[in-house]
């Protein structure tokens, strides 16, 4: 448990610009401290024993040992150490990020699109700070990053508000009918989710039966390109069909539709 202790962060990136920017940002965030830096995955793994970080900010694309290879090593030997990925807004970046989430990464942020360093640091901090806070809250509540239980069990109920899927199952009311007259089965399930959402969806969605009988509409706070990769990743694991929603298509039962990024 972290309690009131600072969250210790190890910055792992092969680019000195991002190592410096992330180190500066982490030093400015209350309740968070810089445990150290590493310029590749091999060095990061070798430093974990001595620096004892709670979480890594981890570049996905690195030489020698990429971010996903580091995650596999964390899962095997350091399950209590979490990871927040830094990704690029590309097809390849989105696929690698979904793989990172499968391997247990808590969440991800995009490398800034701005070429201005000051603006870029603002973008990184705006994205990173709430994720670090959510990670700290979940680590305090769950006791361990690597702890996994059923999405409908105690762990799911223990997740902080920012990482817990919010589902609403309100029946559709025919026009002209009174509220009191509506009874029976829900017709649509909706889920709105943000920080920590992909990780939570990865745990919850595969538990749903293939004959659910209703459609699911999901809005996940995520950039364009990534929602398509998220849908494809979930579709491989789920009994129901999962897809990125398309404008004007019919909503069918036993299908989960993920709103495209930005929509």
Secondary structure by P-SEA (a helix, b strand, c coil): ccccccbbbbbbcccaaaaaaaaaaaaaccccccccccccaaaaaaacccccccccccccccccccaaaaaaaaacccccbbbbbbbcccaaaaaaaaaaaaacccccccccccccaaaaaaaaaaacaaaaaaaaaaaaaacccccccccccccccccccccbbbbbbccccccccccccccccccbbbbbbccaaaaaaaaccccccccccbbbbbbcccccaaaaaaaaaaaacccbbbbcccccccccccbbbbccccc
